[in-house]
Amino acid sequence: MFTSMLFILSCEKEDVSQRPISQTDIWNCYNESEWSELKVRNELIGKWKWIYSENFWAPDEGWNTESENTLIEFSNDSTLNIIVNGDPENTTK
């Protein structure tokens, strides 16, 4: 009995988190920004933590990915690294 109660309590459904920035704010930022190739490249250089995923076909069903510990790294030489839990998972140029 105790084991089944413990199992039920540990299977709580995770709430879908809210989008970290609204689509309106993204659109406004996009329209207020300069989009030259050099400007975009320089802004992206560094490590970025992946905190939210969203399906284009179901935008209201996004999920928080912050606990997945995924980093996206853009280097000066145009290398892209995907790092999960401190381990390199994929690299491309």
C-alpha positions in Angstrom: 0.0 0.0 0.0 2.8 2.4 1.0 4.7 1.6 -2.2 1.7 2.4 -4.4 1.0 5.7 -2.7 4.7 6.6 -3.2 4.4 5.8 -6.9 1.3 7.9 -7.3 2.8 10.9 -5.6 6.0 10.7 -7.7 4.1 10.7 -11.0 2.8 14.2 -10.8 2.3 15.8 -14.2 4.7 18.7 -14.8 2.9 22.0 -15.7 3.7 23.5 -19.1 5.7 26.6 -18.4 4.9 30.0 -19.9 6.8 31.2 -22.9 9.7 33.3 -21.7 8.9 36.1 -24.1 5.7 36.8 -25.9 5.4 36.4 -29.7 4.5 40.1 -29.9 7.7 41.1 -28.0 9.7 38.8 -30.3 8.1 40.4 -33.4 8.7 44.0 -32.1 12.3 43.2 -31.3 12.8 41.6 -34.7 11.5 44.7 -36.5 13.6 47.1 -34.4 16.8 45.2 -35.0 19.5 45.5 -37.7 19.8 42.1 -39.5 23.1 42.3 -41.4 25.1 39.0 -41.5 28.0 40.5 -39.5 25.7 41.9 -36.9 23.8 38.6 -36.4 27.1 36.6 -36.3 28.6 38.9 -33.6 25.5 38.9 -31.4 25.3 35.1 -31.5 29.0 34.4 -30.4 29.0 32.9 -27.0 27.1 30.2 -25.0 23.3 30.2 -24.8 21.3 28.0 -22.5 18.3 26.4 -24.1 15.4 27.1 -21.8 12.2 26.7 -23.8 11.0 24.6 -26.8 8.0 25.1 -28.9 6.4 23.3 -31.8 5.5 25.6 -34.8 2.3 23.6 -35.3 1.2 23.7 -31.7 2.7 27.0 -30.2 0.6 26.8 -27.1 2.0 23.4 -26.1 5.6 24.6 -25.4 7.7 23.1 -22.6 10.5 24.3 -20.3 13.8 22.8 -21.2 15.9 24.6 -18.6 16.4 21.4 -16.5 17.8 19.5 -19.6 21.1 21.5 -19.2 21.5 22.1 -23.0 24.0 24.8 -24.1 24.4 26.1 -27.6 27.8 27.6 -28.3 28.6 29.8 -31.3 32.4 30.4 -31.8 34.3 33.1 -33.7 35.2 30.6 -36.5 31.5 29.9 -37.2 31.5 26.6 -35.3 28.3 25.5 -33.5 28.6 23.2 -30.5 25.7 21.5 -28.7 26.6 20.6 -25.1 24.3 18.5 -22.9 25.1 18.1 -19.2 28.6 19.3 -19.9 29.3 16.7 -22.7 29.7 17.7 -26.3 26.8 16.1 -28.3 27.2 17.6 -31.7 29.4 20.0 -33.7 28.9 21.7 -37.1 30.4 24.6 -39.0 
